[in-house]
């Protein structure tokens, strides 16, 4: 590797990414609550995220971090925890994705939305559970790698408070921290960042569909979401306890 992993090296791209997206959104005057509108997908998401994604890939090639970002050196095999996570997250995705018939939506819009969400999933996962995670592993024990990478992921959503969301952005920070924990576990349990990228993209894609179809979000959606996050935190504790026991043997 050309650059040794350190926490500040991992954090710097996160800060630059957040500043880039916030700056482009403020310059264009786009309200975050309307970011999924057909007219906003290209200027607010697809174009700036494409630039950010290219910059991240260039950093990975230059730094020599590519393999460490996308693959775990040692996959942790906990099939029960992995199956539980996938079941809960898959149920949330299916619930929101079926809230409106896809045939009722413009196919061109669905394609653009899918591309935008794939870029969101790629950029945010490569940043927080990729570059930042690798940097933190050069400075911190693994439990702090989980905490700080999830906190950084959650904190990025605080910027939405400047884009029309207001104080509700604080709730987004908490929920995103919990979602980040889900995705951190998926990386550890599958051994690759590619699975969190796809799950993240599918998650975001499904949550935009009710608004796109002008229907209310599923009534039990928030309850299922909270259940997923609570169970995830329990699974995280079990995961680290089992890891600690395995280390002592």
C-alpha atoms as an extended CHARMM CRD file, in Angstrom:
* protein
*
       249  EXT
         1         1  UNK       CA              0.0000000000        0.0000000000        0.0000000000  PROA      1               0.0000000000
         2         2  UNK       CA              1.2360000000        3.4680000000       -0.8480000000  PROA      2               0.0000000000
         3         3  UNK       CA             -0.6270000000        5.0480000000        2.1000000000  PROA      3               0.0000000000
         4         4  UNK       CA             -0.6400000000        3.4760000000        5.5630000000  PROA      4               0.0000000000
         5         5  UNK       CA             -4.1730000000        3.1500000000        7.0320000000  PROA      5               0.0000000000
         6         6  UNK       CA             -4.8250000000        5.8250000000        9.6490000000  PROA      6               0.0000000000
         7         7  UNK       CA             -8.1070000000        7.1920000000       10.9810000000  PROA      7               0.0000000000
         8         8  UNK       CA             -7.5530000000       10.6960000000        9.6030000000  PROA      8               0.0000000000
         9         9  UNK       CA             -6.7220000000        9.3670000000        6.1310000000  PROA      9               0.0000000000
        10        10  UNK       CA            -10.0290000000        7.4870000000        6.1520000000  PROA      10              0.0000000000
        11        11  UNK       CA            -11.9990000000       10.4140000000        7.5240000000  PROA      11              0.0000000000
        12        12  UNK       CA            -10.7670000000       13.0520000000        5.0750000000  PROA      12              0.0000000000
        13        13  UNK       CA            -12.6080000000       11.6020000000        2.0180000000  PROA      13              0.0000000000
        14        14  UNK       CA            -15.8190000000       11.4440000000        4.0890000000  PROA      14              0.0000000000
        15        15  UNK       CA            -15.5350000000       15.1410000000        4.9280000000  PROA      15              0.0000000000
        16        16  UNK       CA            -14.7450000000       16.0800000000        1.3210000000  PROA      16              0.0000000000
        17        17  UNK       CA            -17.6730000000       13.9760000000        0.0490000000  PROA      17              0.0000000000
        18        18  UNK       CA            -20.1200000000       15.5870000000        2.4850000000  PROA      18              0.0000000000
        19        19  UNK       CA            -18.8870000000       19.0670000000        1.5570000000  PROA      19              0.0000000000
        20        20  UNK       CA            -19.1650000000       18.2630000000       -2.1640000000  PROA      20              0.0000000000
        21        21  UNK       CA            -22.7570000000       17.0300000000       -1.9580000000  PROA      21              0.0000000000
        22        22  UNK       CA            -23.8670000000       19.7890000000        0.3910000000  PROA      22              0.0000000000
        23        23  UNK       CA            -22.2410000000       22.4370000000       -1.7830000000  PROA      23              0.0000000000
        24        24  UNK       CA            -23.8120000000       21.1650000000       -5.0040000000  PROA      24              0.0000000000
        25        25  UNK       CA            -27.2500000000       20.8940000000       -3.3720000000  PROA      25              0.0000000000
        26        26  UNK       CA            -27.0860000000       24.4000000000       -1.8890000000  PROA      26              0.0000000000
        27        27  UNK       CA            -25.8120000000       25.8400000000       -5.1730000000  PROA      27              0.0000000000
        28        28  UNK       CA            -28.7210000000       24.2850000000       -7.0670000000  PROA      28              0.0000000000
        29        29  UNK       CA            -31.2300000000       25.1790000000       -4.3480000000  PROA      29              0.0000000000
        30        30  UNK       CA            -32.6260000000       21.6410000000       -4.1640000000  PROA      30              0.0000000000
        31        31  UNK       CA            -34.8520000000       20.7590000000       -1.2100000000  PROA      31              0.0000000000
        32        32  UNK       CA            -33.9010000000       17.3310000000        0.1640000000  PROA      32              0.0000000000
        33        33  UNK       CA            -37.5900000000       16.4780000000        0.5690000000  PROA      33              0.0000000000
        34        34  UNK       CA            -37.9050000000       16.7230000000       -3.2250000000  PROA      34              0.0000000000
        35        35  UNK       CA            -34.6290000000       15.0240000000       -4.0850000000  PROA      35              0.0000000000
        36        36  UNK       CA            -36.4330000000       11.9800000000       -5.4990000000  PROA      36              0.0000000000
        37        37  UNK       CA            -38.5160000000       14.0430000000       -7.9230000000  PROA      37              0.0000000000
        38        38  UNK       CA            -37.8780000000       13.1480000000      -11.5940000000  PROA      38              0.0000000000
        39        39  UNK       CA            -36.3830000000       16.5530000000      -12.3830000000  PROA      39              0.0000000000
        40        40  UNK       CA            -33.9390000000       16.3530000000       -9.4540000000  PROA      40              0.0000000000
        41        41  UNK       CA            -32.4530000000       12.8850000000       -9.8730000000  PROA      41              0.0000000000
        42        42  UNK       CA            -29.9070000000       13.8440000000      -12.5270000000  PROA      42              0.0000000000
        43        43  UNK       CA            -28.6190000000       17.1750000000      -11.1300000000  PROA      43              0.0000000000
        44        44  UNK       CA            -28.9260000000       16.3820000000       -7.4130000000  PROA      44              0.0000000000
        45        45  UNK       CA            -27.8160000000       12.7380000000       -7.3260000000  PROA      45              0.0000000000
        46        46  UNK       CA            -26.5950000000       11.0900000000      -10.5080000000  PROA      46              0.0000000000
        47        47  UNK       CA            -24.1220000000       13.7390000000      -11.6990000000  PROA      47              0.0000000000
        48        48  UNK       CA            -22.5160000000       14.7150000000       -8.3510000000  PROA      48              0.0000000000
        49        49  UNK       CA            -22.4020000000       11.0930000000       -7.1650000000  PROA      49              0.0000000000
        50        50  UNK       CA            -20.7910000000        9.9870000000      -10.4250000000  PROA      50              0.0000000000
        51        51  UNK       CA            -18.0330000000       12.5640000000       -9.9110000000  PROA      51              0.0000000000
        52        52  UNK       CA            -17.6130000000       11.4670000000       -6.2900000000  PROA      52              0.0000000000
        53        53  UNK       CA            -17.5220000000        7.7870000000       -7.2550000000  PROA      53              0.0000000000
        54        54  UNK       CA            -14.8160000000        8.3660000000       -9.8540000000  PROA      54              0.0000000000
        55        55  UNK       CA            -12.7700000000       10.3330000000       -7.3060000000  PROA      55              0.0000000000
        56        56  UNK       CA            -13.0940000000        7.4880000000       -4.7710000000  PROA      56              0.0000000000
        57        57  UNK       CA            -11.9640000000        4.8770000000       -7.2800000000  PROA      57              0.0000000000
        58        58  UNK       CA             -8.9780000000        7.0560000000       -8.1830000000  PROA      58              0.0000000000
        59        59  UNK       CA             -8.0850000000        7.3240000000       -4.4730000000  PROA      59              0.0000000000
        60        60  UNK       CA             -8.3110000000        3.5430000000       -4.0330000000  PROA      60              0.0000000000
        61        61  UNK       CA             -6.0400000000        2.8570000000       -7.0040000000  PROA      61              0.0000000000
        62        62  UNK       CA             -3.5460000000        5.5040000000       -5.8750000000  PROA      62              0.0000000000
        63        63  UNK       CA             -3.5020000000        4.5100000000       -2.2000000000  PROA      63              0.0000000000
        64        64  UNK       CA             -3.4490000000        0.7530000000       -2.7960000000  PROA      64              0.0000000000
        65        65  UNK       CA             -6.4750000000        0.2170000000       -0.5340000000  PROA      65              0.0000000000
        66        66  UNK       CA             -8.7590000000       -1.3700000000       -3.1510000000  PROA      66              0.0000000000
        67        67  UNK       CA             -8.6900000000       -4.9570000000       -1.8940000000  PROA      67              0.0000000000
        68        68  UNK       CA             -8.9550000000       -3.9870000000        1.7660000000  PROA      68              0.0000000000
        69        69  UNK       CA            -11.9040000000       -1.7060000000        1.0150000000  PROA      69              0.0000000000
        70        70  UNK       CA            -13.9130000000       -4.3030000000       -0.8980000000  PROA      70              0.0000000000
        71        71  UNK       CA            -12.9380000000       -7.5310000000        0.8670000000  PROA      71              0.0000000000
        72        72  UNK       CA            -12.4170000000       -8.7310000000        4.4220000000  PROA      72              0.0000000000
        73        73  UNK       CA             -9.1470000000      -10.5240000000        5.1110000000  PROA      73              0.0000000000
        74        74  UNK       CA            -11.0820000000      -13.1220000000        7.1060000000  PROA      74              0.0000000000
        75        75  UNK       CA            -14.8290000000      -13.6190000000        6.7450000000  PROA      75              0.0000000000
        76        76  UNK       CA            -16.6520000000      -14.2390000000       10.0380000000  PROA      76              0.0000000000
        77        77  UNK       CA            -19.0890000000      -17.1380000000        9.5970000000  PROA      77              0.0000000000
        78        78  UNK       CA            -22.1990000000      -16.6390000000       11.7230000000  PROA      78              0.0000000000
        79        79  UNK       CA            -25.0150000000      -18.0160000000        9.5240000000  PROA      79              0.0000000000
        80        80  UNK       CA            -27.8080000000      -17.4590000000       12.0720000000  PROA      80              0.0000000000
        81        81  UNK       CA            -26.9150000000      -13.7850000000       12.5560000000  PROA      81              0.0000000000
        82        82  UNK       CA            -26.5120000000      -13.2870000000        8.8010000000  PROA      82              0.0000000000
        83        83  UNK       CA            -29.8400000000      -14.9790000000        8.0060000000  PROA      83              0.0000000000
        84        84  UNK       CA            -31.6450000000      -12.9110000000       10.6520000000  PROA      84              0.0000000000
        85        85  UNK       CA            -30.2360000000       -9.6720000000        9.2800000000  PROA      85              0.0000000000
        86        86  UNK       CA            -31.0840000000      -10.5150000000        5.6840000000  PROA      86              0.0000000000
        87        87  UNK       CA            -34.5940000000      -11.5850000000        6.6510000000  PROA      87              0.0000000000
        88        88  UNK       CA            -35.3250000000       -8.3640000000        8.5500000000  PROA      88              0.0000000000
        89        89  UNK       CA            -33.7540000000       -6.0240000000        6.0050000000  PROA      89              0.0000000000
        90        90  UNK       CA            -35.2920000000       -7.9480000000        3.1120000000  PROA      90              0.0000000000
        91        91  UNK       CA            -38.7200000000       -7.6810000000        4.7440000000  PROA      91              0.0000000000
        92        92  UNK       CA            -38.3560000000       -3.9010000000        5.0590000000  PROA      92              0.0000000000
        93        93  UNK       CA            -37.3050000000       -3.6000000000        1.4220000000  PROA      93              0.0000000000
        94        94  UNK       CA            -40.1710000000       -5.8160000000        0.2250000000  PROA      94              0.0000000000
        95        95  UNK       CA            -42.7220000000       -3.9300000000        2.3440000000  PROA      95              0.0000000000
        96        96  UNK       CA            -41.8710000000       -0.5450000000        0.8440000000  PROA      96              0.0000000000
        97        97  UNK       CA            -41.2520000000       -1.8820000000       -2.6690000000  PROA      97              0.0000000000
        98        98  UNK       CA            -44.7450000000       -3.3980000000       -2.8390000000  PROA      98              0.0000000000
        99        99  UNK       CA            -46.5240000000       -0.3290000000       -1.4390000000  PROA      99              0.0000000000
       100       100  UNK       CA            -47.1520000000        0.8520000000       -4.9990000000  PROA      100             0.0000000000
       101       101  UNK       CA            -47.4100000000       -1.2710000000       -8.1960000000  PROA      101             0.0000000000
       102       102  UNK       CA            -44.2680000000       -0.7080000000      -10.2660000000  PROA      102             0.0000000000
       103       103  UNK       CA            -46.3480000000       -0.7510000000      -13.4480000000  PROA      103             0.0000000000
       104       104  UNK       CA            -48.0080000000        2.4580000000      -12.2080000000  PROA      104             0.0000000000
       105       105  UNK       CA            -44.6570000000        4.2780000000      -12.4040000000  PROA      105             0.0000000000
       106       106  UNK       CA            -42.8340000000        5.6180000000      -15.4400000000  PROA      106             0.0000000000
       107       107  UNK       CA            -40.2010000000        3.0180000000      -16.5250000000  PROA      107             0.0000000000
       108       108  UNK       CA            -37.7320000000        5.8050000000      -17.3710000000  PROA      108             0.0000000000
       109       109  UNK       CA            -38.1290000000        7.2520000000      -13.8800000000  PROA      109             0.0000000000
       110       110  UNK       CA            -37.6200000000        3.8180000000      -12.2950000000  PROA      110             0.0000000000
       111       111  UNK       CA            -34.4230000000        3.3410000000      -14.2990000000  PROA      111             0.0000000000
       112       112  UNK       CA            -33.1020000000        6.7620000000      -13.2580000000  PROA      112             0.0000000000
       113       113  UNK       CA            -34.0670000000        6.1500000000       -9.6350000000  PROA      113             0.0000000000
       114       114  UNK       CA            -32.3640000000        2.7430000000       -9.6550000000  PROA      114             0.0000000000
       115       115  UNK       CA            -29.1820000000        4.2910000000      -11.0660000000  PROA      115             0.0000000000
       116       116  UNK       CA            -29.2610000000        7.1130000000       -8.5140000000  PROA      116             0.0000000000
       117       117  UNK       CA            -29.7450000000        4.7120000000       -5.5960000000  PROA      117             0.0000000000
       118       118  UNK       CA            -27.0070000000        2.4060000000       -6.8780000000  PROA      118             0.0000000000
       119       119  UNK       CA            -24.6610000000        5.3880000000       -6.8850000000  PROA      119             0.0000000000
       120       120  UNK       CA            -25.7780000000        6.3430000000       -3.3730000000  PROA      120             0.0000000000
       121       121  UNK       CA            -25.1750000000        2.8000000000       -2.1490000000  PROA      121             0.0000000000
       122       122  UNK       CA            -21.7840000000        2.6120000000       -3.8420000000  PROA      122             0.0000000000
       123       123  UNK       CA            -20.4980000000        5.9880000000       -2.6710000000  PROA      123             0.0000000000
       124       124  UNK       CA            -21.7320000000        5.8210000000        0.9210000000  PROA      124             0.0000000000
       125       125  UNK       CA            -20.5940000000        2.2290000000        1.4440000000  PROA      125             0.0000000000
       126       126  UNK       CA            -17.1700000000        2.7290000000       -0.1580000000  PROA      126             0.0000000000
       127       127  UNK       CA            -16.7260000000        5.8140000000        2.0070000000  PROA      127             0.0000000000
       128       128  UNK       CA            -17.9390000000        4.7060000000        5.4190000000  PROA      128             0.0000000000
       129       129  UNK       CA            -17.6900000000        0.9110000000        5.4280000000  PROA      129             0.0000000000
       130       130  UNK       CA            -14.7790000000        0.9510000000        3.0130000000  PROA      130             0.0000000000
       131       131  UNK       CA            -12.2620000000        3.7870000000        3.1040000000  PROA      131             0.0000000000
       132       132  UNK       CA            -13.0870000000        5.0030000000        6.6220000000  PROA      132             0.0000000000
       133       133  UNK       CA            -13.2440000000        1.4470000000        7.9700000000  PROA      133             0.0000000000
       134       134  UNK       CA             -9.7930000000        0.6280000000        6.5540000000  PROA      134             0.0000000000
       135       135  UNK       CA             -8.3740000000        3.8580000000        7.9610000000  PROA      135             0.0000000000
       136       136  UNK       CA             -9.8560000000        3.2210000000       11.3950000000  PROA      136             0.0000000000
       137       137  UNK       CA             -8.4650000000       -0.3060000000       11.4670000000  PROA      137             0.0000000000
       138       138  UNK       CA             -5.0130000000        1.2590000000       11.3320000000  PROA      138             0.0000000000
       139       139  UNK       CA             -5.7610000000        3.2000000000       14.5370000000  PROA      139             0.0000000000
       140       140  UNK       CA             -8.5670000000        1.5580000000       16.5680000000  PROA      140             0.0000000000
       141       141  UNK       CA             -9.8110000000       -1.7710000000       17.9660000000  PROA      141             0.0000000000
       142       142  UNK       CA            -12.6020000000       -3.2980000000       15.8600000000  PROA      142             0.0000000000
       143       143  UNK       CA            -15.4440000000       -2.2820000000       18.1940000000  PROA      143             0.0000000000
       144       144  UNK       CA            -14.4570000000        1.3560000000       17.7050000000  PROA      144             0.0000000000
       145       145  UNK       CA            -14.1890000000        0.7550000000       13.9510000000  PROA      145             0.0000000000
       146       146  UNK       CA            -17.8800000000       -0.2160000000       14.0060000000  PROA      146             0.0000000000
       147       147  UNK       CA            -18.8510000000        2.7210000000       16.2280000000  PROA      147             0.0000000000
       148       148  UNK       CA            -16.9850000000        5.5140000000       14.4510000000  PROA      148             0.0000000000
       149       149  UNK       CA            -17.8040000000        4.3120000000       10.9270000000  PROA      149             0.0000000000
       150       150  UNK       CA            -21.5110000000        4.0360000000       11.8210000000  PROA      150             0.0000000000
       151       151  UNK       CA            -21.4520000000        7.4150000000       13.5560000000  PROA      151             0.0000000000
       152       152  UNK       CA            -19.8310000000        9.0360000000       10.5190000000  PROA      152             0.0000000000
       153       153  UNK       CA            -22.4920000000        7.4810000000        8.3030000000  PROA      153             0.0000000000
       154       154  UNK       CA            -25.2360000000        8.7720000000       10.5830000000  PROA      154             0.0000000000
       155       155  UNK       CA            -23.6630000000       12.2170000000       10.9210000000  PROA      155             0.0000000000
       156       156  UNK       CA            -23.6160000000       12.7380000000        7.1530000000  PROA      156             0.0000000000
       157       157  UNK       CA            -27.4140000000       12.7730000000        7.3050000000  PROA      157             0.0000000000
       158       158  UNK       CA            -27.3180000000       15.7540000000        9.6690000000  PROA      158             0.0000000000
       159       159  UNK       CA            -26.5460000000       17.8810000000        6.6050000000  PROA      159             0.0000000000
       160       160  UNK       CA            -30.1170000000       17.2690000000        5.4350000000  PROA      160             0.0000000000
       161       161  UNK       CA            -31.1380000000       19.7380000000        8.1460000000  PROA      161             0.0000000000
       162       162  UNK       CA            -29.6390000000       22.4650000000        5.9540000000  PROA      162             0.0000000000
       163       163  UNK       CA            -31.5600000000       21.2420000000        2.9080000000  PROA      163             0.0000000000
       164       164  UNK       CA            -35.1340000000       21.5990000000        4.1320000000  PROA      164             0.0000000000
       165       165  UNK       CA            -35.5200000000       18.7390000000        6.6070000000  PROA      165             0.0000000000
       166       166  UNK       CA            -34.8620000000       20.8510000000        9.7070000000  PROA      166             0.0000000000
       167       167  UNK       CA            -34.7390000000       19.2060000000       13.1320000000  PROA      167             0.0000000000
       168       168  UNK       CA            -35.9990000000       15.9420000000       11.6550000000  PROA      168             0.0000000000
       169       169  UNK       CA            -32.4300000000       15.4380000000       10.4520000000  PROA      169             0.0000000000
       170       170  UNK       CA            -31.4950000000       14.4800000000       14.0300000000  PROA      170             0.0000000000
       171       171  UNK       CA            -33.8240000000       11.4920000000       13.8020000000  PROA      171             0.0000000000
       172       172  UNK       CA            -32.2550000000       10.6170000000       10.4670000000  PROA      172             0.0000000000
       173       173  UNK       CA            -28.8380000000       10.6100000000       12.1520000000  PROA      173             0.0000000000
       174       174  UNK       CA            -30.0000000000        8.0570000000       14.7370000000  PROA      174             0.0000000000
       175       175  UNK       CA            -31.7470000000        5.8500000000       12.1760000000  PROA      175             0.0000000000
       176       176  UNK       CA            -28.7780000000        6.0250000000        9.8080000000  PROA      176             0.0000000000
       177       177  UNK       CA            -26.4270000000        5.0310000000       12.6500000000  PROA      177             0.0000000000
       178       178  UNK       CA            -28.5630000000        1.9210000000       13.1990000000  PROA      178             0.0000000000
       179       179  UNK       CA            -28.7140000000        1.2220000000        9.4610000000  PROA      179             0.0000000000
       180       180  UNK       CA            -24.9450000000        1.6000000000        9.3520000000  PROA      180             0.0000000000
       181       181  UNK       CA            -24.6730000000       -1.0520000000       12.0440000000  PROA      181             0.0000000000
       182       182  UNK       CA            -26.7510000000       -3.4420000000        9.9010000000  PROA      182             0.0000000000
       183       183  UNK       CA            -24.4900000000       -2.8110000000        6.9310000000  PROA      183             0.0000000000
       184       184  UNK       CA            -21.3070000000       -3.1380000000        9.0030000000  PROA      184             0.0000000000
       185       185  UNK       CA            -22.4320000000       -6.5950000000       10.1380000000  PROA      185             0.0000000000
       186       186  UNK       CA            -23.2840000000       -7.5600000000        6.5630000000  PROA      186             0.0000000000
       187       187  UNK       CA            -19.7430000000       -6.6860000000        5.5080000000  PROA      187             0.0000000000
       188       188  UNK       CA            -18.1980000000       -8.7230000000        8.3180000000  PROA      188             0.0000000000
       189       189  UNK       CA            -20.5080000000      -11.7050000000        7.8210000000  PROA      189             0.0000000000
       190       190  UNK       CA            -20.3130000000      -11.9090000000        4.0270000000  PROA      190             0.0000000000
       191       191  UNK       CA            -16.6590000000      -10.9420000000        3.7210000000  PROA      191             0.0000000000
       192       192  UNK       CA            -17.2660000000       -8.3080000000        1.0510000000  PROA      192             0.0000000000
       193       193  UNK       CA            -18.4840000000       -4.7390000000        0.7050000000  PROA      193             0.0000000000
       194       194  UNK       CA            -20.3950000000       -5.6550000000       -2.4490000000  PROA      194             0.0000000000
       195       195  UNK       CA            -23.3410000000       -7.0850000000       -0.4750000000  PROA      195             0.0000000000
       196       196  UNK       CA            -23.8060000000       -3.9470000000        1.6810000000  PROA      196             0.0000000000
       197       197  UNK       CA            -23.6400000000       -1.8340000000       -1.4990000000  PROA      197             0.0000000000
       198       198  UNK       CA            -26.4720000000       -3.7920000000       -3.1190000000  PROA      198             0.0000000000
       199       199  UNK       CA            -28.5880000000       -3.9610000000        0.0510000000  PROA      199             0.0000000000
       200       200  UNK       CA            -28.0850000000       -0.2300000000        0.6520000000  PROA      200             0.0000000000
       201       201  UNK       CA            -29.1310000000        0.5780000000       -2.9180000000  PROA      201             0.0000000000
       202       202  UNK       CA            -32.2050000000       -1.6760000000       -2.7290000000  PROA      202             0.0000000000
       203       203  UNK       CA            -33.1610000000       -0.2190000000        0.6750000000  PROA      203             0.0000000000
       204       204  UNK       CA            -33.0280000000        3.3740000000       -0.5700000000  PROA      204             0.0000000000
       205       205  UNK       CA            -34.7590000000        2.4850000000       -3.8430000000  PROA      205             0.0000000000
       206       206  UNK       CA            -37.6880000000        0.9000000000       -2.0070000000  PROA      206             0.0000000000
       207       207  UNK       CA            -38.1450000000        3.8240000000        0.3910000000  PROA      207             0.0000000000
       208       208  UNK       CA            -38.5390000000        6.2900000000       -2.5060000000  PROA      208             0.0000000000
       209       209  UNK       CA            -41.2600000000        4.2750000000       -4.2310000000  PROA      209             0.0000000000
       210       210  UNK       CA            -44.2920000000        5.2170000000       -2.0600000000  PROA      210             0.0000000000
       211       211  UNK       CA            -43.6800000000        8.9480000000       -2.5850000000  PROA      211             0.0000000000
       212       212  UNK       CA            -43.0700000000        8.3700000000       -6.3030000000  PROA      212             0.0000000000
       213       213  UNK       CA            -46.4100000000        6.5880000000       -6.5650000000  PROA      213             0.0000000000
       214       214  UNK       CA            -48.1090000000        9.2550000000       -4.4230000000  PROA      214             0.0000000000
       215       215  UNK       CA            -49.2020000000        6.7210000000       -1.8170000000  PROA      215             0.0000000000
       216       216  UNK       CA            -48.6820000000        6.6870000000        1.9380000000  PROA      216             0.0000000000
       217       217  UNK       CA            -45.8140000000        4.7090000000        3.3770000000  PROA      217             0.0000000000
       218       218  UNK       CA            -46.8640000000        1.2830000000        4.7220000000  PROA      218             0.0000000000
       219       219  UNK       CA            -48.5100000000        1.7330000000        8.1520000000  PROA      219             0.0000000000
       220       220  UNK       CA            -46.2890000000       -0.8930000000        9.7610000000  PROA      220             0.0000000000
       221       221  UNK       CA            -43.1720000000        0.3190000000        7.9640000000  PROA      221             0.0000000000
       222       222  UNK       CA            -41.7280000000        2.3000000000       10.8650000000  PROA      222             0.0000000000
       223       223  UNK       CA            -42.5270000000       -0.4620000000       13.3610000000  PROA      223             0.0000000000
       224       224  UNK       CA            -40.7150000000       -3.0310000000       11.2040000000  PROA      224             0.0000000000
       225       225  UNK       CA            -37.8320000000       -0.6150000000       10.7350000000  PROA      225             0.0000000000
       226       226  UNK       CA            -37.4620000000       -0.0730000000       14.4900000000  PROA      226             0.0000000000
       227       227  UNK       CA            -37.6920000000       -3.8130000000       15.1200000000  PROA      227             0.0000000000
       228       228  UNK       CA            -34.9150000000       -4.3630000000       12.5760000000  PROA      228             0.0000000000
       229       229  UNK       CA            -32.6640000000       -1.8260000000       14.2700000000  PROA      229             0.0000000000
       230       230  UNK       CA            -33.2970000000       -3.0970000000       17.7960000000  PROA      230             0.0000000000
       231       231  UNK       CA            -32.6160000000       -6.6830000000       16.7690000000  PROA      231             0.0000000000
       232       232  UNK       CA            -29.4970000000       -5.5440000000       14.8970000000  PROA      232             0.0000000000
       233       233  UNK       CA            -28.0710000000       -3.9150000000       18.0340000000  PROA      233             0.0000000000
       234       234  UNK       CA            -28.7020000000       -7.1410000000       19.9680000000  PROA      234             0.0000000000
       235       235  UNK       CA            -27.0150000000       -9.1360000000       17.2010000000  PROA      235             0.0000000000
       236       236  UNK       CA            -24.0620000000       -6.7340000000       17.2820000000  PROA      236             0.0000000000
       237       237  UNK       CA            -23.5340000000       -7.3790000000       21.0010000000  PROA      237             0.0000000000
       238       238  UNK       CA            -23.7180000000      -11.1400000000       20.4200000000  PROA      238             0.0000000000
       239       239  UNK       CA            -21.3280000000      -10.8120000000       17.4740000000  PROA      239             0.0000000000
       240       240  UNK       CA            -18.6360000000       -9.0050000000       19.4560000000  PROA      240             0.0000000000
       241       241  UNK       CA            -19.0650000000      -11.2720000000       22.4830000000  PROA      241             0.0000000000
       242       242  UNK       CA            -18.5860000000      -14.3550000000       20.3220000000  PROA      242             0.0000000000
       243       243  UNK       CA            -15.5720000000      -12.7340000000       18.6680000000  PROA      243             0.0000000000
       244       244  UNK       CA            -14.0710000000      -11.9470000000       22.0690000000  PROA      244             0.0000000000
       245       245  UNK       CA            -14.5980000000      -15.5390000000       23.2980000000  PROA      245             0.0000000000
       246       246  UNK       CA            -13.0230000000      -16.8590000000       20.1080000000  PROA      246             0.0000000000
       247       247  UNK       CA             -9.9850000000      -14.6300000000       20.6050000000  PROA      247             0.0000000000
       248       248  UNK       CA             -9.4250000000      -15.8390000000       24.1790000000  PROA      248             0.0000000000
       249       249  UNK       CA             -9.3710000000      -19.4980000000       23.1310000000  PROA      249             0.0000000000
